[in-house]
Amino acid sequence: MDKDNLFKHSSVIFLSITIANIFAYFYHIFMARYLGPASYGELGSLLAIFMILSVPVGTIQTVITKYIARFHSRNEEGKVGSLIFSSIKKLFYYGLFTFILVSVLSPFISSFLKIDSSIPVIIVGFTVLFSVLLPVNRGALQGLQKFNSLAVNNVLESVFRLIIGIILVVSGFGVNGAWIAFGLGYFIAFLIAFISLKKY
């Protein structure tokens, strides 16, 4: 990749992250105003738990990108598809294990966080299941140098999260709706990425 393309693609990704963060900001502004201090405090506490559970996610995309780029440069296209689906399978099991563990511990977690219901905690565990899968497809897009698709994917995640979140919270689902939107944002972005990866 020459310097001009590097600058162009870097700019596209930077712009997409900026736009995605703007929508994420609107998401939190809406939730803070509509849920009120107490419920938004619950959302923030659950977000902290989610970030702890999602620590491994930070390295997934980098590793996938590295190997996909190597296979792509060697024209080993068959290995690209194999890596994508084997990674999804393994991470699905990790996400499923985390979901089950969080569900079992949800009464204790909700009690510790002073949340009346265990349901939001269980939804957080379910959200982890989607959040660990998305970096696989995004890492593949990055490794294949499909930067425009990656940029669109970044933005759509935040857009869908905001729209679904507004609909569910206004419909009376409260913190549960806010977290369902969080998970669906990941899941929809995960599915959309397959459009650009259909060759593999």
N, C-alpha and C positions, 0 to 999 in steps of 0.2 A: 504494500500500500504506500503510495507516494505521499509527500507532505501535504499537498493540496487536498487529497482525499481524506487524509487523517484529520485535517482541520475541519473539513466539511462534516465528516461523520461525528467528530467530537462535538461540534456545534449543535448538530441535530439531537444527539443524546442529551446534551446539557439543556437545550431548550425544552425537550420533552420532560425531563426531570423537574425543571422549573415550573412548567405548566401543571404537572401532576401534583407538585407541592402546593400550588395555589388552590387546586380543587380539594386537596387534603385539608388545607387551612379553612376553606369554606365549610367542609364537613365538621370540623371541630367547633367552628363558630356557631353553626346551626345547632349542633348537639348541646353546646353550652347554654345557648339561649332557650332552646325548646325543652330540654330535659330538666333544667334547673340545677342549682348547686349540688344538691344531694345526689341525684342520679348521675350527673356528669362526673361527680367525684368517684362514684362506683365505676363508671366507664374508664376513668383514668387509672384506678387501682387494677382493674382487669387488664388494661393495656400493659401495665408493668409486668404482670404475670405472663402475659402473652410474649412480651419481649424476651423474658428469661427462657421460656420454652422454645423460642425460635432462634436461640443463639447459633445452633449449627447451620442455619440457613445462610448466614453471612458468607460461608466459604463454598457453598454448593455451586453457585453460579460461576465463581472464578475457576473452580476445578473443571466443571463441565465445559466452559469456554476453552480452556487450555487443550483438552483432549479432542474436542470437536474441531478446533482450528487445525490441530496436527493431522487428524484424519482427512479433513477437507483438503489440506495442502498436498496430501499424498494421493488424492483421488480415491480414497478408501471409503466411498460413500456408504457401503453396506455396514461398515462399523459405526457410522454416524447414527443410523437408525437403531442399531443394536444397543449402543450406549444410552440413547435417549430412553428407550423403553425399559432397559434393565435398571436404569437409575430411577425412573418413575416407580417401578415395581418395588425396589428396595426402600425408597423413601415413603411410599404408601404404607408399608409395614411399620416404619418408624412413626409416621403420623397417626396410624391406627392405634399403635401401642400407647402413644402419648394421650390420645383421645380417651382410651379406656382408663388409663391411669388417672387422668384428671377427673373423669366422671366418677370413679370410685372415691377419690379424695375430695370431691366437690363440697360435701357437707362441711368438712374441716376447713377448706379454703374459704368458703363463703362465711363461715363463722369467724375465722381469723380476720377477714376483711370487713366484717360487720355488715354483710349483705344478707338481706332477708331470705332470698331464694338462691338455690343452687343452680338453677337453670342457666343464668348468664355465664357461670363458670364452666358448665358443660359445653355451652356454645363456643366459649374460648378454646376449649380442647378440640372441638370440631374444626375450628378455624385454622388451628395448627396443621391439621391434615391437608388443607389446601395450600397453606403458605409454604410448606416444604416442597410441594410439587412444582409450583410456578417457576422457581429459579432454574429448574432443569431445562424447560423450554426457552427461557430467556437466555440461559447460557448457551444453548444450541444456536439461537438466533445470532447472538454475539459472535460465536465461534465461526459461523457461516457468513459473517459480515453482512447480515441482513439488518442493517442499522435502522433503516426506515421502519421496518416492521417492529423492531424492538422499541423504537421511540413511540409509535402508535400504541403499542401494548402498555407501555408505562402510563400513558395518559388515560387510556380507556379504563384501566384498573381504578383510578381515582374518580373518574367520571361516573362509572357505574356504582361505585361505593356511595358517592354523594347522592345520586338520584334514588337508589334503592333505600338508602338510609332515611332520606326525607319522607319517602312514601310510607315506610314501615313505622317510623316514629310518629308521624302525623296520624297514622291509622291506629295509634294507641299501643304499639308494641314496646315502647319505652327503650330501656337499655338493651333488652333482648333484640329488638329491631335494629338498634345501632350495631350490635355485634353480628347479627345475621348479615347485614349489609357489608360488614368488614370481610366476612368469610366469602360471601358471594363475589365481592370485588376480585379477590384472588382467583376464585374458581372460574369466573367468566374470562379473565385475562389468560388463564391457563388454557382454556378451550380455544380462544381466539388465536393463540400462538400456533396451534396446529394447522391453521390455514396456510401459513408460510412454511410449515414443515411437512406438508402433505407428501412431498416427493420422497421423504424418508420413512 
